[in-house]
Amino acid sequence: MGLRGVKCVGLSALAVILAGCSSTGNSNINVVSTSSKPKPQPQPVRVLSAEEIRSTLVGRSWQYTAADGNGFVTYNTDGSLSYQDDVKGQGSGTWSAVEGELCQSIGGKPTQCGQFKSTGDAYYAGNMRLVKS
């Protein structure tokens, strides 16, 4: 048998194997994919207590997105904050947490408070979105 004969026999054997796999007699075979990850379950939106707000924010750097600017902010334990805005540059201010709200005075402006909520992957303080940087 020449090389052509070996190829024909090999292809014929492969066809028989594949036909056997696709027959209805093998209906108990389940294909399991290990490449898919379980989808994360959506977290309910919830308002945080003052203590939860403090423990969430203090000592971490956050990336913020707001209607009037974007940048990074750090909340310190002493109630001060520092930020680096993409357009306005560096600045500082003060912050406090009261039940369900984050209050901030930035750049000497009057204090503004906004409800502080968690969505599971981000936090919202009024109209500002915060994510860990």
N, C-alpha and C positions, 0 to 999 in steps of 0.2 A: 504494500500500500504506500503510495507516494504522499508527499506533503499535502496535496490537494485532498486526498482521501481522509487524512487525519483532521483537516479543517472541517470537512463535511460531517464526519462523525462527531466532532466536538460541538459544532453548531446544532446538530440534531439532538444531542444529549441536553444541551442548554434549552432548546425549545421544549423538550419533554418536561424538564424540571419546571420551567416557567408555566407551562400549561397546567401542571399539577398544582401549582400554587394558586392559580386563578380559578380552579374548579370549585364548584359549590360544595364539595365534600370537605373542604377545609374552612368552613364558616366559623370555627371556634378560634381562629387566629386573630388576635388583636394587635394592632400596631400602636405602640406607645412612643410618643415623641418626648424626649427629655430636654429639648431645646426651649420649650415654652415655659415662661415663668408665671406663677400665679398672679393674677391681676390684683393690684392693691385695692382694698375695699375703701370706698369713700368715707371720710370721717365727717361726722355731723359738725356743723358750724356751731361753735359755742363761745360765750363771753367768759373771759377769765376773771378770777378774783384779783384783788390788789396784790396779794402775796404771790399768786401764780404769775402775774405780770412782772413783778420784781425778779423772781427767780428765773424767768424766761429771758429777760433783757440784760441783766447786770453782767458785766464782764465779757460780753460778746460783741463782735462787730457785725453789723447788719447792713445789707444792701436795701436801700429804700427806693420806692417809686411813688411819686406823688404828682398831682396836677401841676405844681409849681416847681418841680425839680426832681432830679435823681442823683443818687450818690451813696455814700456810706456813712453810718452813724454808730457811735459807741456810747452805751449808757453805763455810767459809773455808779458805784455804790453810794457815793456822797450826794447823789441827786444832780450831778452835772452831766453834760453830754458834749461830745465833740463830733463834728461832721466834716465831710469833704464832699461838697456838691459839685456835680459835673460842670456846671456853668458858673455858679456863684463863688466857688472856692471854699476855703476853710472857714469854720466858724464854731461857735460854742453856744451853750444855752443851759437850761435846767429842765428837769423832768421830775414827775412824781406819779405814783399809781394810786388811784382811788378806786373803790369798788367798781370793777368793770370798765374803767376808763384809764387811758394814758393821757396825762397832761404835760404839755411842753411849752416852754418859752424859748424861742430860738432867735438869736441875734438881737436881744433886747426888746422883741415884740411882746405884746400881751400874751399871757398864758391861754392856750387853747386846749380843750379836752375833747377826746373822741373815744367812742366805744372800742374796746380792745378785744378782738375776736381771733380765734384760731380756726383755720380750715383744714388742719392736718399737715399741710405742706408749706403753709405761709401764715403770717399774722397780719391783721389789719387794725390800724389805729386811725379811726376816722376815715379820711380819704387816702391814707398812706399805706402802702403794702410793704411789709418787711419780710425778707428771707435771710437766713444765716449766710454770711459770706465766708 
